[in-house]
Amino acid sequence: MKAAAVTGLRAEARIACRFGLAAAASGGVAARTRAACESFLNDGAPALLSFGIAGALAPALASGTLLLPRTVIEESGFRHPVDGAWRSRVEAVLAAAGLRVESGDILGAAQAADTPEHKAALFRSTGAVAIDLESHLIAQVATRARRPFLVLRAIADPALRALPPAAVNGLDEN
């Protein structure tokens, strides 16, 4: 089995599958994210990828920016470094394809940052350039299992834009 991707949305999982990865969408639900990770590892996945979209915390990040962070930060402040060798290989492949990546840290959180003020506060307090709902959980499971993990995300919403209520209320894999 190849590396497995855990995403928030089904559309993201379909994209990962097109690149030959096993993939599952968790809908941003912590228990489903952990269960998907553990299932992939039990089935022999050698590594886990946190894949999909993220919200910008850094004002300089525009929608569509690719994020290949070096570290995942938990809300507690605990830091999980991604697999450096794997990250370097992916960065080289993306660069060869003419794609530039941002390497700032990502914050894994229990809920989305929905207002510019909330995003700015998280940026100031953590230094993370983006936020998502799965990466910290994937990092926890991979670290416990002593397996490599990586994060590849695209910025969906810029830091200065509020999320509409529909984007955070009733969040699921669709």
C-alpha positions in Angstrom: 0.0 0.0 0.0 1.1 3.5 -0.8 0.8 6.5 1.5 -2.7 7.3 2.5 -4.3 10.8 2.5 -6.8 11.9 5.1 -8.9 14.9 4.0 -11.8 16.9 5.3 -13.9 16.8 2.1 -14.9 14.0 -0.3 -13.8 16.2 -3.2 -10.3 16.4 -1.7 -10.2 12.6 -1.2 -11.2 12.1 -4.9 -8.3 14.3 -6.0 -5.9 12.3 -3.8 -7.2 9.1 -5.3 -6.4 10.4 -8.8 -2.8 10.6 -7.7 -2.8 7.0 -6.6 -3.2 7.5 -2.9 -5.7 5.7 -0.7 -7.9 8.4 0.7 -10.7 9.1 3.2 -12.7 12.2 4.0 -13.5 12.8 7.7 -15.7 15.9 7.5 -13.5 17.7 10.0 -14.7 15.3 12.7 -11.9 14.4 15.1 -13.0 10.8 15.8 -13.4 10.1 12.1 -10.1 11.6 11.3 -8.3 9.4 13.9 -10.2 6.3 12.8 -9.3 6.8 9.2 -5.6 7.3 10.1 -5.6 4.2 12.3 -7.4 2.1 9.7 -4.9 3.1 7.0 -2.0 2.3 9.2 -3.5 -1.0 10.2 -3.9 -1.8 6.5 -0.2 -1.2 5.9 0.0 2.4 4.8 3.7 3.4 5.4 2.9 7.1 5.8 0.0 9.6 6.2 -0.7 12.7 4.2 -2.9 15.6 5.5 -4.4 16.8 2.2 -6.9 19.4 1.2 -7.7 23.0 2.0 -6.8 25.3 4.8 -7.7 28.8 6.0 -5.0 31.5 5.9 -3.9 33.1 9.1 -1.1 35.1 7.6 -2.4 38.2 5.7 0.1 37.6 2.8 -1.4 34.2 1.8 -3.8 34.4 -1.1 -6.4 31.9 -2.0 -4.8 29.1 -4.0 -1.4 29.3 -2.3 0.1 25.8 -1.8 1.2 25.1 1.7 3.8 22.5 2.5 4.5 23.2 6.1 7.5 22.0 8.1 5.6 21.8 11.4 2.0 21.2 12.6 1.1 23.1 15.8 -1.6 21.8 18.1 -3.8 24.3 20.0 -1.9 23.4 23.1 1.3 24.7 21.4 2.8 21.2 21.0 4.7 21.0 17.7 4.9 18.0 15.3 7.6 18.3 12.6 6.7 16.7 9.3 9.0 14.1 7.7 11.8 16.3 6.3 13.0 13.9 3.6 9.5 13.3 2.2 8.8 17.0 2.4 11.9 17.8 0.4 11.0 15.3 -2.3 7.5 16.7 -2.7 8.8 20.3 -2.8 11.2 19.3 -5.5 8.5 17.6 -7.6 6.2 20.7 -7.2 9.0 23.0 -8.1 9.8 21.0 -11.2 6.2 21.4 -12.2 6.5 25.2 -11.8 4.6 25.4 -8.5 5.8 27.4 -5.6 5.0 26.4 -2.0 4.7 28.3 1.3 6.6 26.5 4.1 5.2 28.2 7.2 3.7 26.2 10.0 0.0 25.1 10.1 -2.2 25.2 13.2 -4.5 22.2 13.7 -7.6 23.2 15.5 -10.9 21.8 16.7 -12.9 24.5 14.9 -12.4 26.8 11.9 -11.3 30.4 12.4 -14.3 32.2 11.0 -13.5 35.9 11.3 -10.6 38.1 10.3 -10.2 39.0 14.0 -10.0 35.4 15.1 -7.5 34.6 12.3 -5.3 37.6 13.3 -5.3 36.5 16.9 -4.3 33.0 16.1 -1.6 34.3 13.7 -0.2 36.5 16.5 -0.4 33.8 19.2 0.9 30.8 17.3 3.0 32.1 14.4 1.2 29.6 12.1 0.4 30.9 8.6 -2.7 28.7 8.2 -5.3 26.5 10.0 -7.1 23.3 9.3 -9.1 20.7 11.3 -7.2 17.5 10.5 -3.5 18.0 10.4 -2.8 17.9 14.1 -4.9 14.7 14.5 -3.0 13.0 11.6 0.3 14.1 13.2 -0.7 12.7 16.5 -1.7 9.3 15.1 1.4 9.1 12.8 3.7 10.1 15.7 2.2 7.5 18.0 2.7 4.8 15.3 6.2 6.1 14.5 5.2 6.6 10.9 6.1 9.6 8.7 3.5 12.2 7.9 3.3 15.2 5.6 0.8 18.1 5.1 -0.1 19.5 1.6 -2.9 22.1 1.7 -4.2 24.8 -0.6 -5.4 28.1 1.0 -9.1 28.4 0.5 -10.0 31.6 2.4 -7.6 34.5 2.9 -7.0 35.9 6.4 -8.9 39.1 5.8 -12.1 37.3 4.7 -14.8 36.1 7.1 -16.2 32.6 6.5 -20.0 32.6 5.8 -22.0 30.7 8.5 -22.7 27.9 6.0 -19.0 27.1 5.8 -18.7 26.3 9.5 -22.2 25.3 10.6 -23.0 21.6 10.0 -19.6 20.9 8.6 -19.3 17.4 7.2 -17.4 15.6 4.4 -19.5 17.0 1.7 
